[in-house]
Amino acid sequence: MHNFQIGQLYSRKQDIHDRFGGSQRSGISHCKDAPFIFLFTGSLGEQYGYKDHWDSEGLFRFTGEGQTGDMRFSNGNKAIRDHQLEGRDLLLFEQLGKSKPYRFLGEFVCTSYEYKGMPDREGHTRQGIVFHLLNVDEEIEGSQEVTVQITNGLQALRQLAYASAKSAPQVKSTTGKTNYYERNANIKRYVLARANGVCECCGKPAPFLKRTGQPYLEPHHILKLSDKGLDHPRMVAAVTPNCHREIHHGAKGETIDRKLLELIAQKESAQIELS
């Protein structure tokens, strides 16, 4: 787990790469043995056609990697697009100048991306990739509690959830948030419906009913450090608040999480047989 604090300054070499590994030169650094992808932004990248910025929708528009020719979905670009499927968190840092430290801007999720014409290092126009990044704190505030309605059956919710659990889609930034929240809600609805009011961790009934009359359980992202952002239905469980806290903060949390992963795999296999 990282201990970076928003607004604090860090040495890229000592505080990031010496601790977690990854490339020390690339603007996108994904570590082999850590569940993070480090993103680095700053004005120095403008000489290569990178103009990262906040847009009117509150999304941070982060330019993909590749200094010459069209950008492609390989290496770092692919890592950002698929980060939620792979269970990796995006940590964004801002460079304050050459040989200066980096300011931590927070944890983000990639809601979508778009192609945009931009100059490369040699001044030639090429097709660039611009990612739409949403701060997870805003993602929590913007998320709405979902209501589970199984009018068309559990399998219909399952199909919608699996269709939503894909890599970040290509959409315009103006629809990125809406698209993301809808996909996230589809996964939550299915997971809560699959649980049917019973904790998928301890097997006990939900501790109480919500004002809507539905049992209260919390979606938990298995094997992730946080419960922020999308994930695949096979990696999300509906659990009681007590189980949720024990997994994240208890001494046996990791062991419980791995057992939960096996239980959800069994439940999903059973759903395949029923479909």
ChimeraX commands (.cxc) that place a marker at each C-alpha (Angstrom):
marker #1 position 0.00,0.00,0.00 radius 0.5
marker #1 position 1.28,3.49,-0.79 radius 0.5
marker #1 position 1.32,6.36,1.71 radius 0.5
marker #1 position 1.44,9.28,-0.72 radius 0.5
marker #1 position -0.42,12.37,0.50 radius 0.5
marker #1 position -2.19,14.70,-1.93 radius 0.5
marker #1 position -0.28,17.96,-2.32 radius 0.5
marker #1 position 2.94,16.63,-0.82 radius 0.5
marker #1 position 6.24,16.64,-2.73 radius 0.5
marker #1 position 8.22,13.50,-3.53 radius 0.5
marker #1 position 11.47,12.46,-5.15 radius 0.5
marker #1 position 10.67,10.37,-8.20 radius 0.5
marker #1 position 13.73,8.17,-7.76 radius 0.5
marker #1 position 13.82,7.70,-3.99 radius 0.5
marker #1 position 10.14,7.77,-3.05 radius 0.5
marker #1 position 8.67,6.07,-6.10 radius 0.5
marker #1 position 11.03,3.97,-8.19 radius 0.5
marker #1 position 13.47,2.85,-5.49 radius 0.5
marker #1 position 10.46,1.61,-3.55 radius 0.5
marker #1 position 8.16,0.23,-6.25 radius 0.5
marker #1 position 10.32,-0.09,-9.37 radius 0.5
marker #1 position 9.21,0.89,-12.86 radius 0.5
marker #1 position 10.73,3.09,-15.54 radius 0.5
marker #1 position 12.31,6.31,-14.26 radius 0.5
marker #1 position 12.01,8.16,-17.57 radius 0.5
marker #1 position 8.62,7.34,-19.01 radius 0.5
marker #1 position 5.54,9.44,-18.29 radius 0.5
marker #1 position 3.68,6.16,-17.69 radius 0.5
marker #1 position 5.42,3.75,-15.35 radius 0.5
marker #1 position 3.74,0.45,-14.49 radius 0.5
marker #1 position 5.42,-1.70,-11.88 radius 0.5
marker #1 position 5.71,-5.46,-12.21 radius 0.5
marker #1 position 5.24,-6.30,-8.54 radius 0.5
marker #1 position 3.01,-3.42,-7.33 radius 0.5
marker #1 position -0.70,-2.75,-8.03 radius 0.5
marker #1 position 0.04,0.78,-9.27 radius 0.5
marker #1 position 0.58,2.65,-12.50 radius 0.5
marker #1 position 2.46,5.90,-11.95 radius 0.5
marker #1 position 1.58,8.79,-14.24 radius 0.5
marker #1 position 3.75,11.89,-14.55 radius 0.5
marker #1 position 2.56,15.18,-15.99 radius 0.5
marker #1 position 4.18,18.60,-16.36 radius 0.5
marker #1 position 4.98,21.44,-18.73 radius 0.5
marker #1 position 8.23,19.80,-19.83 radius 0.5
marker #1 position 6.22,17.34,-21.90 radius 0.5
marker #1 position 4.81,20.08,-24.14 radius 0.5
marker #1 position 7.95,19.95,-26.29 radius 0.5
marker #1 position 6.83,16.47,-27.35 radius 0.5
marker #1 position 3.22,17.49,-28.04 radius 0.5
marker #1 position 1.87,16.57,-24.58 radius 0.5
marker #1 position -0.57,19.16,-23.24 radius 0.5
marker #1 position -2.23,17.64,-20.21 radius 0.5
marker #1 position -4.94,19.72,-18.53 radius 0.5
marker #1 position -8.21,19.77,-16.62 radius 0.5
marker #1 position -11.28,20.12,-18.83 radius 0.5
marker #1 position -14.67,21.73,-18.16 radius 0.5
marker #1 position -16.13,18.36,-17.12 radius 0.5
marker #1 position -13.68,18.04,-14.23 radius 0.5
marker #1 position -11.66,15.32,-15.96 radius 0.5
marker #1 position -7.89,15.41,-16.26 radius 0.5
marker #1 position -6.95,14.94,-19.91 radius 0.5
marker #1 position -3.71,12.95,-19.90 radius 0.5
marker #1 position -1.79,12.42,-23.14 radius 0.5
marker #1 position -0.59,8.90,-23.90 radius 0.5
marker #1 position 3.00,7.92,-24.57 radius 0.5
marker #1 position 4.89,7.86,-27.88 radius 0.5
marker #1 position 7.08,10.72,-29.11 radius 0.5
marker #1 position 6.93,10.07,-32.87 radius 0.5
marker #1 position 4.25,8.65,-35.16 radius 0.5
marker #1 position 0.73,7.62,-34.21 radius 0.5
marker #1 position 0.21,6.49,-30.62 radius 0.5
marker #1 position -0.84,2.88,-30.20 radius 0.5
marker #1 position -2.30,0.78,-27.42 radius 0.5
marker #1 position 0.84,-0.97,-26.23 radius 0.5
marker #1 position 2.97,-0.73,-23.09 radius 0.5
marker #1 position 1.92,2.27,-20.97 radius 0.5
marker #1 position -1.09,3.25,-23.09 radius 0.5
marker #1 position -2.53,-0.23,-22.84 radius 0.5
marker #1 position -1.79,-0.28,-19.11 radius 0.5
marker #1 position -3.88,2.86,-18.54 radius 0.5
marker #1 position -6.78,1.70,-20.71 radius 0.5
marker #1 position -6.93,-1.70,-18.98 radius 0.5
marker #1 position -5.89,-0.67,-15.47 radius 0.5
marker #1 position -9.19,-1.57,-13.81 radius 0.5
marker #1 position -9.41,-4.95,-15.48 radius 0.5
marker #1 position -5.92,-5.68,-14.16 radius 0.5
marker #1 position -6.67,-4.31,-10.69 radius 0.5
marker #1 position -4.13,-1.49,-10.80 radius 0.5
marker #1 position -4.58,2.01,-9.40 radius 0.5
marker #1 position -3.53,5.14,-11.31 radius 0.5
marker #1 position -1.39,7.50,-9.21 radius 0.5
marker #1 position -0.84,10.92,-10.79 radius 0.5
marker #1 position 2.16,13.15,-10.06 radius 0.5
marker #1 position 2.97,16.64,-11.38 radius 0.5
marker #1 position 6.57,17.56,-12.14 radius 0.5
marker #1 position 7.44,21.03,-10.83 radius 0.5
marker #1 position 10.42,21.51,-13.11 radius 0.5
marker #1 position 13.65,19.91,-14.27 radius 0.5
marker #1 position 15.50,18.27,-11.36 radius 0.5
marker #1 position 12.68,19.30,-9.02 radius 0.5
marker #1 position 10.37,17.08,-6.97 radius 0.5
marker #1 position 6.92,15.88,-7.96 radius 0.5
marker #1 position 3.62,16.84,-6.36 radius 0.5
marker #1 position 1.13,14.01,-5.77 radius 0.5
marker #1 position -2.24,14.90,-7.31 radius 0.5
marker #1 position -4.12,11.81,-6.16 radius 0.5
marker #1 position -5.55,8.50,-7.29 radius 0.5
marker #1 position -7.51,8.45,-10.55 radius 0.5
marker #1 position -9.57,6.10,-12.72 radius 0.5
marker #1 position -9.63,6.13,-16.51 radius 0.5
marker #1 position -13.24,6.66,-17.58 radius 0.5
marker #1 position -12.56,6.68,-21.33 radius 0.5
marker #1 position -10.22,7.94,-24.04 radius 0.5
marker #1 position -10.32,9.66,-27.43 radius 0.5
marker #1 position -8.04,10.11,-30.43 radius 0.5
marker #1 position -6.82,13.61,-31.22 radius 0.5
marker #1 position -4.53,15.08,-33.83 radius 0.5
marker #1 position -1.36,16.54,-32.31 radius 0.5
marker #1 position 2.27,17.22,-33.27 radius 0.5
marker #1 position 4.96,14.69,-32.45 radius 0.5
marker #1 position 8.52,15.45,-31.38 radius 0.5
marker #1 position 9.54,16.18,-34.98 radius 0.5
marker #1 position 6.61,18.52,-35.59 radius 0.5
marker #1 position 4.61,16.11,-37.75 radius 0.5
marker #1 position 0.89,15.78,-37.18 radius 0.5
marker #1 position -0.03,12.37,-35.80 radius 0.5
marker #1 position -2.91,10.61,-34.09 radius 0.5
marker #1 position -2.53,10.89,-30.35 radius 0.5
marker #1 position -4.41,9.23,-27.51 radius 0.5
marker #1 position -5.90,11.39,-24.77 radius 0.5
marker #1 position -7.13,9.63,-21.63 radius 0.5
marker #1 position -9.96,11.03,-19.50 radius 0.5
marker #1 position -9.01,10.61,-15.85 radius 0.5
marker #1 position -11.42,11.06,-12.95 radius 0.5
marker #1 position -10.23,11.68,-9.40 radius 0.5
marker #1 position -11.50,8.86,-7.19 radius 0.5
marker #1 position -12.70,11.31,-4.53 radius 0.5
marker #1 position -15.00,12.87,-7.09 radius 0.5
marker #1 position -15.92,9.39,-8.29 radius 0.5
marker #1 position -17.18,8.57,-4.80 radius 0.5
marker #1 position -19.17,11.81,-4.56 radius 0.5
marker #1 position -20.63,11.33,-8.02 radius 0.5
marker #1 position -21.59,7.70,-7.53 radius 0.5
marker #1 position -25.22,7.15,-6.75 radius 0.5
marker #1 position -26.62,4.31,-4.69 radius 0.5
marker #1 position -28.03,1.72,-7.04 radius 0.5
marker #1 position -31.45,0.16,-6.77 radius 0.5
marker #1 position -31.60,-3.52,-7.62 radius 0.5
marker #1 position -34.50,-4.53,-9.81 radius 0.5
marker #1 position -34.50,-8.06,-11.19 radius 0.5
marker #1 position -37.47,-7.60,-13.53 radius 0.5
marker #1 position -35.74,-9.35,-16.43 radius 0.5
marker #1 position -33.97,-11.97,-14.33 radius 0.5
marker #1 position -30.50,-12.28,-12.86 radius 0.5
marker #1 position -28.95,-13.40,-16.14 radius 0.5
marker #1 position -30.01,-10.15,-17.83 radius 0.5
marker #1 position -28.22,-8.15,-15.11 radius 0.5
marker #1 position -25.22,-10.44,-15.46 radius 0.5
marker #1 position -24.95,-9.90,-19.19 radius 0.5
marker #1 position -25.12,-6.14,-18.71 radius 0.5
marker #1 position -22.47,-6.25,-15.98 radius 0.5
marker #1 position -20.07,-8.30,-18.10 radius 0.5
marker #1 position -20.61,-5.95,-21.04 radius 0.5
marker #1 position -19.72,-3.03,-18.74 radius 0.5
marker #1 position -16.60,-4.66,-17.30 radius 0.5
marker #1 position -14.36,-3.91,-20.24 radius 0.5
marker #1 position -11.43,-1.65,-20.95 radius 0.5
marker #1 position -12.04,2.09,-20.91 radius 0.5
marker #1 position -14.08,2.90,-24.05 radius 0.5
marker #1 position -13.43,5.45,-26.77 radius 0.5
marker #1 position -15.87,8.31,-26.13 radius 0.5
marker #1 position -15.79,12.08,-26.02 radius 0.5
marker #1 position -14.79,13.59,-22.68 radius 0.5
marker #1 position -18.20,15.27,-22.40 radius 0.5
marker #1 position -19.84,11.84,-22.04 radius 0.5
marker #1 position -17.00,10.14,-20.19 radius 0.5
marker #1 position -18.39,10.60,-16.67 radius 0.5
marker #1 position -21.93,9.57,-17.52 radius 0.5
marker #1 position -20.71,6.49,-19.38 radius 0.5
marker #1 position -18.45,5.54,-16.48 radius 0.5
marker #1 position -21.13,5.89,-13.79 radius 0.5
marker #1 position -23.57,3.81,-15.82 radius 0.5
marker #1 position -21.02,1.02,-16.30 radius 0.5
marker #1 position -20.12,1.08,-12.61 radius 0.5
marker #1 position -23.80,0.94,-11.59 radius 0.5
marker #1 position -24.43,-2.04,-13.88 radius 0.5
marker #1 position -21.73,-4.05,-12.11 radius 0.5
marker #1 position -22.96,-3.09,-8.64 radius 0.5
marker #1 position -26.57,-4.00,-9.49 radius 0.5
marker #1 position -25.60,-7.45,-10.65 radius 0.5
marker #1 position -23.32,-8.20,-7.69 radius 0.5
marker #1 position -25.99,-7.12,-5.17 radius 0.5
marker #1 position -28.63,-9.13,-7.01 radius 0.5
marker #1 position -26.34,-12.17,-7.12 radius 0.5
marker #1 position -25.94,-12.02,-3.34 radius 0.5
marker #1 position -29.73,-11.92,-2.87 radius 0.5
marker #1 position -29.46,-10.34,0.57 radius 0.5
marker #1 position -26.82,-12.76,1.91 radius 0.5
marker #1 position -23.19,-11.77,2.53 radius 0.5
marker #1 position -20.97,-13.51,0.00 radius 0.5
marker #1 position -18.18,-13.62,2.57 radius 0.5
marker #1 position -19.65,-14.94,5.84 radius 0.5
marker #1 position -22.96,-16.29,4.52 radius 0.5
marker #1 position -25.05,-14.29,7.00 radius 0.5
marker #1 position -28.11,-12.20,6.03 radius 0.5
marker #1 position -27.67,-8.46,5.48 radius 0.5
marker #1 position -27.65,-6.68,8.89 radius 0.5
marker #1 position -30.60,-4.42,8.05 radius 0.5
marker #1 position -32.95,-3.23,5.34 radius 0.5
marker #1 position -32.52,0.10,3.60 radius 0.5
marker #1 position -35.30,2.64,3.41 radius 0.5
marker #1 position -36.14,1.17,0.01 radius 0.5
marker #1 position -36.80,-2.15,1.73 radius 0.5
marker #1 position -33.77,-3.80,0.14 radius 0.5
marker #1 position -31.09,-5.61,2.18 radius 0.5
marker #1 position -27.98,-3.55,2.86 radius 0.5
marker #1 position -24.72,-5.03,1.58 radius 0.5
marker #1 position -21.60,-3.27,0.33 radius 0.5
marker #1 position -19.77,-4.00,-2.96 radius 0.5
marker #1 position -16.18,-5.03,-2.22 radius 0.5
marker #1 position -13.39,-5.09,-4.80 radius 0.5
marker #1 position -11.49,-8.30,-4.13 radius 0.5
marker #1 position -7.68,-8.07,-3.93 radius 0.5
marker #1 position -7.68,-4.30,-4.50 radius 0.5
marker #1 position -6.38,-1.79,-1.99 radius 0.5
marker #1 position -9.50,0.33,-2.32 radius 0.5
marker #1 position -13.10,-0.04,-3.45 radius 0.5
marker #1 position -12.90,2.78,-5.95 radius 0.5
marker #1 position -13.77,2.30,-9.59 radius 0.5
marker #1 position -15.05,-0.44,-11.82 radius 0.5
marker #1 position -14.02,-4.03,-11.65 radius 0.5
marker #1 position -15.03,-7.34,-13.19 radius 0.5
marker #1 position -18.04,-9.15,-11.62 radius 0.5
marker #1 position -15.68,-12.03,-10.78 radius 0.5
marker #1 position -13.64,-9.59,-8.69 radius 0.5
marker #1 position -16.48,-7.88,-6.78 radius 0.5
marker #1 position -18.46,-9.33,-3.88 radius 0.5
marker #1 position -21.43,-8.09,-1.86 radius 0.5
marker #1 position -20.51,-8.21,1.84 radius 0.5
marker #1 position -21.72,-6.95,5.21 radius 0.5
marker #1 position -20.12,-3.79,6.63 radius 0.5
marker #1 position -18.40,-5.87,9.31 radius 0.5
marker #1 position -16.84,-8.27,6.80 radius 0.5
marker #1 position -15.89,-5.33,4.63 radius 0.5
marker #1 position -13.96,-3.63,7.41 radius 0.5
marker #1 position -12.28,-6.84,8.51 radius 0.5
marker #1 position -11.04,-7.54,4.98 radius 0.5
marker #1 position -9.52,-4.07,4.65 radius 0.5
marker #1 position -8.23,-3.62,8.19 radius 0.5
marker #1 position -8.12,-7.02,9.91 radius 0.5
marker #1 position -5.07,-9.18,10.50 radius 0.5
marker #1 position -6.61,-11.98,8.40 radius 0.5
marker #1 position -7.89,-9.68,5.68 radius 0.5
marker #1 position -5.73,-11.05,2.88 radius 0.5
marker #1 position -6.59,-14.64,3.73 radius 0.5
marker #1 position -10.31,-13.87,3.81 radius 0.5
marker #1 position -10.03,-12.03,0.50 radius 0.5
marker #1 position -8.41,-14.97,-1.26 radius 0.5
marker #1 position -11.04,-17.37,0.02 radius 0.5
marker #1 position -13.69,-14.92,-1.13 radius 0.5
marker #1 position -12.12,-14.91,-4.58 radius 0.5
marker #1 position -12.59,-18.68,-4.78 radius 0.5
marker #1 position -16.19,-18.47,-3.56 radius 0.5
marker #1 position -17.10,-15.84,-6.17 radius 0.5
marker #1 position -15.44,-17.92,-8.90 radius 0.5
marker #1 position -17.64,-20.86,-7.88 radius 0.5
marker #1 position -20.76,-18.71,-7.92 radius 0.5
marker #1 position -19.95,-17.32,-11.35 radius 0.5
marker #1 position -19.27,-20.80,-12.70 radius 0.5
marker #1 position -22.69,-21.83,-11.42 radius 0.5
marker #1 position -24.25,-18.87,-13.22 radius 0.5
marker #1 position -22.61,-20.00,-16.46 radius 0.5
marker #1 position -24.20,-23.43,-16.06 radius 0.5
marker #1 position -27.62,-21.84,-15.51 radius 0.5
marker #1 position -27.35,-19.53,-18.53 radius 0.5
marker link #1:1,2 radius 0.2
marker link #1:2,3 radius 0.2
marker link #1:3,4 radius 0.2
marker link #1:4,5 radius 0.2
marker link #1:5,6 radius 0.2
marker link #1:6,7 radius 0.2
marker link #1:7,8 radius 0.2
marker link #1:8,9 radius 0.2
marker link #1:9,10 radius 0.2
marker link #1:10,11 radius 0.2
marker link #1:11,12 radius 0.2
marker link #1:12,13 radius 0.2
marker link #1:13,14 radius 0.2
marker link #1:14,15 radius 0.2
marker link #1:15,16 radius 0.2
marker link #1:16,17 radius 0.2
marker link #1:17,18 radius 0.2
marker link #1:18,19 radius 0.2
marker link #1:19,20 radius 0.2
marker link #1:20,21 radius 0.2
marker link #1:21,22 radius 0.2
marker link #1:22,23 radius 0.2
marker link #1:23,24 radius 0.2
marker link #1:24,25 radius 0.2
marker link #1:25,26 radius 0.2
marker link #1:26,27 radius 0.2
marker link #1:27,28 radius 0.2
marker link #1:28,29 radius 0.2
marker link #1:29,30 radius 0.2
marker link #1:30,31 radius 0.2
marker link #1:31,32 radius 0.2
marker link #1:32,33 radius 0.2
marker link #1:33,34 radius 0.2
marker link #1:34,35 radius 0.2
marker link #1:35,36 radius 0.2
marker link #1:36,37 radius 0.2
marker link #1:37,38 radius 0.2
marker link #1:38,39 radius 0.2
marker link #1:39,40 radius 0.2
marker link #1:40,41 radius 0.2
marker link #1:41,42 radius 0.2
marker link #1:42,43 radius 0.2
marker link #1:43,44 radius 0.2
marker link #1:44,45 radius 0.2
marker link #1:45,46 radius 0.2
marker link #1:46,47 radius 0.2
marker link #1:47,48 radius 0.2
marker link #1:48,49 radius 0.2
marker link #1:49,50 radius 0.2
marker link #1:50,51 radius 0.2
marker link #1:51,52 radius 0.2
marker link #1:52,53 radius 0.2
marker link #1:53,54 radius 0.2
marker link #1:54,55 radius 0.2
marker link #1:55,56 radius 0.2
marker link #1:56,57 radius 0.2
marker link #1:57,58 radius 0.2
marker link #1:58,59 radius 0.2
marker link #1:59,60 radius 0.2
marker link #1:60,61 radius 0.2
marker link #1:61,62 radius 0.2
marker link #1:62,63 radius 0.2
marker link #1:63,64 radius 0.2
marker link #1:64,65 radius 0.2
marker link #1:65,66 radius 0.2
marker link #1:66,67 radius 0.2
marker link #1:67,68 radius 0.2
marker link #1:68,69 radius 0.2
marker link #1:69,70 radius 0.2
marker link #1:70,71 radius 0.2
marker link #1:71,72 radius 0.2
marker link #1:72,73 radius 0.2
marker link #1:73,74 radius 0.2
marker link #1:74,75 radius 0.2
marker link #1:75,76 radius 0.2
marker link #1:76,77 radius 0.2
marker link #1:77,78 radius 0.2
marker link #1:78,79 radius 0.2
marker link #1:79,80 radius 0.2
marker link #1:80,81 radius 0.2
marker link #1:81,82 radius 0.2
marker link #1:82,83 radius 0.2
marker link #1:83,84 radius 0.2
marker link #1:84,85 radius 0.2
marker link #1:85,86 radius 0.2
marker link #1:86,87 radius 0.2
marker link #1:87,88 radius 0.2
marker link #1:88,89 radius 0.2
marker link #1:89,90 radius 0.2
marker link #1:90,91 radius 0.2
marker link #1:91,92 radius 0.2
marker link #1:92,93 radius 0.2
marker link #1:93,94 radius 0.2
marker link #1:94,95 radius 0.2
marker link #1:95,96 radius 0.2
marker link #1:96,97 radius 0.2
marker link #1:97,98 radius 0.2
marker link #1:98,99 radius 0.2
marker link #1:99,100 radius 0.2
marker link #1:100,101 radius 0.2
marker link #1:101,102 radius 0.2
marker link #1:102,103 radius 0.2
marker link #1:103,104 radius 0.2
marker link #1:104,105 radius 0.2
marker link #1:105,106 radius 0.2
marker link #1:106,107 radius 0.2
marker link #1:107,108 radius 0.2
marker link #1:108,109 radius 0.2
marker link #1:109,110 radius 0.2
marker link #1:110,111 radius 0.2
marker link #1:111,112 radius 0.2
marker link #1:112,113 radius 0.2
marker link #1:113,114 radius 0.2
marker link #1:114,115 radius 0.2
marker link #1:115,116 radius 0.2
marker link #1:116,117 radius 0.2
marker link #1:117,118 radius 0.2
marker link #1:118,119 radius 0.2
marker link #1:119,120 radius 0.2
marker link #1:120,121 radius 0.2
marker link #1:121,122 radius 0.2
marker link #1:122,123 radius 0.2
marker link #1:123,124 radius 0.2
marker link #1:124,125 radius 0.2
marker link #1:125,126 radius 0.2
marker link #1:126,127 radius 0.2
marker link #1:127,128 radius 0.2
marker link #1:128,129 radius 0.2
marker link #1:129,130 radius 0.2
marker link #1:130,131 radius 0.2
marker link #1:131,132 radius 0.2
marker link #1:132,133 radius 0.2
marker link #1:133,134 radius 0.2
marker link #1:134,135 radius 0.2
marker link #1:135,136 radius 0.2
marker link #1:136,137 radius 0.2
marker link #1:137,138 radius 0.2
marker link #1:138,139 radius 0.2
marker link #1:139,140 radius 0.2
marker link #1:140,141 radius 0.2
marker link #1:141,142 radius 0.2
marker link #1:142,143 radius 0.2
marker link #1:143,144 radius 0.2
marker link #1:144,145 radius 0.2
marker link #1:145,146 radius 0.2
marker link #1:146,147 radius 0.2
marker link #1:147,148 radius 0.2
marker link #1:148,149 radius 0.2
marker link #1:149,150 radius 0.2
marker link #1:150,151 radius 0.2
marker link #1:151,152 radius 0.2
marker link #1:152,153 radius 0.2
marker link #1:153,154 radius 0.2
marker link #1:154,155 radius 0.2
marker link #1:155,156 radius 0.2
marker link #1:156,157 radius 0.2
marker link #1:157,158 radius 0.2
marker link #1:158,159 radius 0.2
marker link #1:159,160 radius 0.2
marker link #1:160,161 radius 0.2
marker link #1:161,162 radius 0.2
marker link #1:162,163 radius 0.2
marker link #1:163,164 radius 0.2
marker link #1:164,165 radius 0.2
marker link #1:165,166 radius 0.2
marker link #1:166,167 radius 0.2
marker link #1:167,168 radius 0.2
marker link #1:168,169 radius 0.2
marker link #1:169,170 radius 0.2
marker link #1:170,171 radius 0.2
marker link #1:171,172 radius 0.2
marker link #1:172,173 radius 0.2
marker link #1:173,174 radius 0.2
marker link #1:174,175 radius 0.2
marker link #1:175,176 radius 0.2
marker link #1:176,177 radius 0.2
marker link #1:177,178 radius 0.2
marker link #1:178,179 radius 0.2
marker link #1:179,180 radius 0.2
marker link #1:180,181 radius 0.2
marker link #1:181,182 radius 0.2
marker link #1:182,183 radius 0.2
marker link #1:183,184 radius 0.2
marker link #1:184,185 radius 0.2
marker link #1:185,186 radius 0.2
marker link #1:186,187 radius 0.2
marker link #1:187,188 radius 0.2
marker link #1:188,189 radius 0.2
marker link #1:189,190 radius 0.2
marker link #1:190,191 radius 0.2
marker link #1:191,192 radius 0.2
marker link #1:192,193 radius 0.2
marker link #1:193,194 radius 0.2
marker link #1:194,195 radius 0.2
marker link #1:195,196 radius 0.2
marker link #1:196,197 radius 0.2
marker link #1:197,198 radius 0.2
marker link #1:198,199 radius 0.2
marker link #1:199,200 radius 0.2
marker link #1:200,201 radius 0.2
marker link #1:201,202 radius 0.2
marker link #1:202,203 radius 0.2
marker link #1:203,204 radius 0.2
marker link #1:204,205 radius 0.2
marker link #1:205,206 radius 0.2
marker link #1:206,207 radius 0.2
marker link #1:207,208 radius 0.2
marker link #1:208,209 radius 0.2
marker link #1:209,210 radius 0.2
marker link #1:210,211 radius 0.2
marker link #1:211,212 radius 0.2
marker link #1:212,213 radius 0.2
marker link #1:213,214 radius 0.2
marker link #1:214,215 radius 0.2
marker link #1:215,216 radius 0.2
marker link #1:216,217 radius 0.2
marker link #1:217,218 radius 0.2
marker link #1:218,219 radius 0.2
marker link #1:219,220 radius 0.2
marker link #1:220,221 radius 0.2
marker link #1:221,222 radius 0.2
marker link #1:222,223 radius 0.2
marker link #1:223,224 radius 0.2
marker link #1:224,225 radius 0.2
marker link #1:225,226 radius 0.2
marker link #1:226,227 radius 0.2
marker link #1:227,228 radius 0.2
marker link #1:228,229 radius 0.2
marker link #1:229,230 radius 0.2
marker link #1:230,231 radius 0.2
marker link #1:231,232 radius 0.2
marker link #1:232,233 radius 0.2
marker link #1:233,234 radius 0.2
marker link #1:234,235 radius 0.2
marker link #1:235,236 radius 0.2
marker link #1:236,237 radius 0.2
marker link #1:237,238 radius 0.2
marker link #1:238,239 radius 0.2
marker link #1:239,240 radius 0.2
marker link #1:240,241 radius 0.2
marker link #1:241,242 radius 0.2
marker link #1:242,243 radius 0.2
marker link #1:243,244 radius 0.2
marker link #1:244,245 radius 0.2
marker link #1:245,246 radius 0.2
marker link #1:246,247 radius 0.2
marker link #1:247,248 radius 0.2
marker link #1:248,249 radius 0.2
marker link #1:249,250 radius 0.2
marker link #1:250,251 radius 0.2
marker link #1:251,252 radius 0.2
marker link #1:252,253 radius 0.2
marker link #1:253,254 radius 0.2
marker link #1:254,255 radius 0.2
marker link #1:255,256 radius 0.2
marker link #1:256,257 radius 0.2
marker link #1:257,258 radius 0.2
marker link #1:258,259 radius 0.2
marker link #1:259,260 radius 0.2
marker link #1:260,261 radius 0.2
marker link #1:261,262 radius 0.2
marker link #1:262,263 radius 0.2
marker link #1:263,264 radius 0.2
marker link #1:264,265 radius 0.2
marker link #1:265,266 radius 0.2
marker link #1:266,267 radius 0.2
marker link #1:267,268 radius 0.2
marker link #1:268,269 radius 0.2
marker link #1:269,270 radius 0.2
marker link #1:270,271 radius 0.2
marker link #1:271,272 radius 0.2
marker link #1:272,273 radius 0.2
marker link #1:273,274 radius 0.2
marker link #1:274,275 radius 0.2
view
